[in-house]
Amino acid sequence: MTPRRSSRTPSGARGPSRRAVLGGGGALALSGLAGAGLGLAARGEVPGSRGGQAGSGSGGTGRDGTAPQRPLRIAYLPITDAAPLLIAHSRGLFAEAGVEVAEPVRLRSWATMGEALLAGSVDLVHLLFPMALQMRLDLGADITVLGANHVDGSALTLGRDVPELGALAGSTLAVPGWFSIHNIIVQQMLRAEGLTPVVRRTASRDRGEVTLVPMAPSDMIPALDAGSISGYTVADPFNAMGETTGAGAIGRFLGDVWRSHPCCVTVASGTLLRRSPEQIAGVAEALVRAQIACREDREGVAAELAGTYLPQPLPAIAAAMHREGAGHAHVAHPDWHGETIDFTPVLRPGFTAQLVREMRSTVLDAPLGALAEIDPEDAHDLVVDDTALRDAARRIDPGSLVGLDDPEEIAP
């Protein structure tokens, strides 16, 4: 399996330098805040890790053109979206598939994750799909989406004094990044409520405006508790944590707006994809087996993540992994079960195309770049190569391949 390349990047060309990314507005797109998280990955330093620092550089290739078989470097954010990568490591599934992995490195923000990928400091991550599209198609990053990581698992959490979505008029709402499914879906929700999302200005209550700001997930609960924002949309367990700490309450699950939407995808660096086919197949097998474990052993997975890979308390992680229902959150489509995070290895091509269309009507404080120009139907093949995960799923989890051609359902 080899990474497909965008027409904007000549075959064989290296990804953009950090200088080029900064000069082209890439830092703003990656972080949502100019200068946030910059300079660390470029020096081979990854902050906030559980297992130490990740080395930088591509490591070169062997005589046969494949990358050397050093331990695979994995990075993640402390959210339940990372569960497949972490469980594949924790339960030895990578090792059983013949893939040596280093201790996963925990990062604090999507900005740092993007920089680590651009610098070649990590090999395998979970990443916001819109961010992966932007990095590959507009920044020309040497990355490829291997497939889905999970579906649903995110929500809109409102502050104690915000009883419903309509009460956000004249206030500030945090998103994890401009290029996130959270930003896209919450804007769909705001518009359906007659509200107008704005950036870089104070929202007018009279005009029904809501100011959007990017914020690292770990900063959202303190900001909500202090009243500097009126709500946030993000992955779990930060929504569950918002409720257990009393900072706010879940207003609606995003899976109740866009049915079974992928949020994070599994992304490989070009260095990983230049490894031997057996190594790539081993990575795929480990991930598919881990996703099955995440679906079928939710309580065990929550206990395994708590206190080791994830810093949040077990009750919040368990609530995020295994909800009995939507609680008091607004539910428009109960048969969608949008409150439940699920795990699947393969992306729907129709989702990728629709995602690109939706991004074009989403307010961003960052350049859309190539995503404004390409045919949405071409985006999937330019960014995604799920051959290995499909092959593994056919052998191990054939049920995950059902419904890949189903139409997208969006109903805010």
Secondary structure, 3 states (H helix, E strand, C coil): CCCCCCCCCCCCCCCCCHHHHHHCCHHHHHHCCCCCCCCCHHHCCCCCCCCCCCCCCCCCCCCCCCCCCCCECEEECCCHHHHHHHHHHHCCHHHHCCCCECCCEECCCHHHHHHHHHHCCCCEEEEEHHHHHHHHHCCCCCEEEEEECCECCEEEEEECCCCCHHHHCCEEEEECCCCCHHHHHHHHHHHHCCCEEECCCCCCCCCCEEEEEECCHHHHHHHHHHCCCCEEEEECCHHHHHHHCCCEEEEEEHHHCECCCECEEEEEEHHHHCCCHHHHHHHHHHHHHHHHHHHHCHHHHHHHHECCCECCCHHHHHHHHCCCCCCCCECCCHHHCCCCCECCCCCCHHHHHHHHHHHCCCCCCCCCHHHHCCCHHHHHHHHECCHHHHHHHHHHCHHHHCCCCCCCCECC
